[in-house]
């Protein structure tokens, strides 16, 4: 990956959810720019394997560390390891998140014909499933900031980059918990940007459009045919560029928002969506 983000070289970055599809792409981008990177993930084996592979590919020190973004003690332990192995943290990317079938309705909407199927609608969702998705995406963004941004404040420098979603602007059918959580991430991003602006910390978010990931594959792909599901086809029809995004499509945006090239930008949520947000459906 070619880049001109020379100010990023030898900085230290932390990515939560770093073993996921988007997290891996972001870790590769940071490593390519010379950012010493800690891949944090609840799955230690995946984090370490990713780190070894990406470190070899980029020539930059990348380490894999186990961390649960909903457990402060786990995050504190990860923080101490990052400081020991890489040094003070300059960048925090909150990439941990996702959706689950337990927080997904079977019906897109209730109609006169389906009103008898309440169990397949919002009313059939378990509170536990809703809470799980909301906590992972929202509290899983808040807690890492509490742990990793303290030193940024003391040093009066650093960037926090949250991974939101286009669902946060226009909630999609079937996934109320995920959409609500990402909307909360947007609000928190703006609030935190104001809160930390005068101590030299910038806070922004990226809102990916439709990227094919492990979390949404069950919704947009047909297992039997290998083709797009009806929902997947609907997504493509409403994305002007006519395709799903690739994880690599987010790399340049992330590097820009971390670098001094965006030094006067804070409190924004930047869509990377193939034109989805610009399309009115007709």
VENQUIQUI-V874377 format. One record per residue. RES is the residue in one small letter. D_CENTER is the distance of its C-alpha to the mean C-alpha in Angstrom with 2 decimals. Layout:
# VENQUIQUI-V874377
res = <RES:RES>
d_center = <D_CENTER:D_CENTER>
This chain:
# VENQUIQUI-V874377
res = <x:x:x:x:x:x:x:x:x:x:x:x:x:x:x:x:x:x:x:x:x:x:x:x:x:x:x:x:x:x:x:x:x:x:x:x:x:x:x:x:x:x:x:x:x:x:x:x:x:x:x:x:x:x:x:x:x:x:x:x:x:x:x:x:x:x:x:x:x:x:x:x:x:x:x:x:x:x:x:x:x:x:x:x:x:x:x:x:x:x:x:x:x:x:x:x:x:x:x:x:x:x:x:x:x:x:x:x:x:x:x:x:x:x:x:x:x:x:x:x:x:x:x:x:x:x:x:x:x:x:x:x:x:x:x:x:x:x:x:x:x:x:x:x:x:x:x:x:x:x:x:x:x:x:x:x:x:x:x:x:x:x:x:x:x:x:x:x:x:x:x:x:x:x:x:x:x:x:x:x:x:x:x:x:x:x:x:x:x:x:x:x:x:x:x:x:x:x:x:x:x:x:x:x:x:x:x:x:x:x:x:x:x:x:x:x:x:x:x:x:x:x:x:x:x:x:x:x:x:x:x:x:x:x:x:x:x:x:x:x:x:x:x:x:x:x:x:x:x:x:x:x:x:x:x:x:x:x:x:x:x:x:x:x:x:x:x:x:x:x:x:x:x:x:x:x:x:x:x:x:x:x>
d_center = <20.81:22.94:21.85:23.77:21.39:24.16:23.31:20.27:22.60:23.21:20.53:18.46:14.69:12.63:9.27:8.39:7.68:9.31:11.52:9.35:9.84:7.04:7.28:10.94:11.10:9.69:12.13:14.78:14.48:14.86:17.66:19.32:19.49:21.11:18.51:19.32:16.12:15.42:13.19:12.68:12.53:14.71:16.49:18.54:20.20:17.15:15.85:19.37:20.01:16.97:18.08:21.62:21.00:18.83:21.22:24.08:22.68:21.80:24.54:22.36:22.12:18.98:19.13:17.58:17.60:17.38:15.59:14.93:12.55:15.05:18.04:19.06:21.74:19.47:17.25:20.54:21.79:18.81:19.30:22.95:22.37:20.14:22.91:25.55:24.20:22.49:23.54:22.21:18.53:17.98:14.21:11.41:7.77:5.88:3.32:5.70:6.18:8.29:11.75:15.24:18.65:20.05:18.15:19.00:22.38:24.73:26.14:24.51:27.14:30.40:33.56:37.26:37.17:34.33:35.02:36.60:33.36:31.72:30.26:28.18:26.88:24.95:27.96:27.43:23.97:24.29:23.28:21.97:19.48:18.40:18.15:16.18:13.28:13.55:13.81:10.90:8.39:10.64:12.87:10.34:9.11:12.82:14.42:12.87:13.84:17.26:17.75:16.52:17.34:20.98:22.21:20.56:22.63:25.71:25.45:24.61:22.00:18.30:15.02:11.94:8.83:6.21:3.20:5.73:7.80:11.45:12.43:12.33:15.29:17.16:16.61:17.22:20.06:19.81:16.45:17.38:15.45:11.98:13.08:14.62:11.83:9.49:12.79:13.22:10.06:11.69:14.98:14.04:12.63:16.01:18.01:16.82:17.38:20.92:21.47:20.80:22.04:25.54:24.66:22.97:19.26:17.06:13.91:11.86:8.71:7.76:8.24:8.33:11.49:12.61:11.35:13.26:11.40:13.02:11.74:13.41:16.20:18.63:18.44:18.83:21.08:24.62:25.28:28.98:29.10:25.96:25.73:23.35:23.92:25.38:21.97:20.62:23.68:23.19:19.72:21.32:24.21:22.14:20.18:22.76:21.80:22.53:19.84:16.36:14.01:13.84:11.00:13.42:13.36:10.34:12.13:14.80:12.85:10.88:14.32:16.04:14.11:14.64:18.24:21.35:21.50:19.43:21.38:22.40:19.08:17.41:16.17:14.87:12.10:12.46:12.39:12.13:13.88:17.21:19.17:18.12:18.19:21.59:23.23:25.54:26.27:29.75>
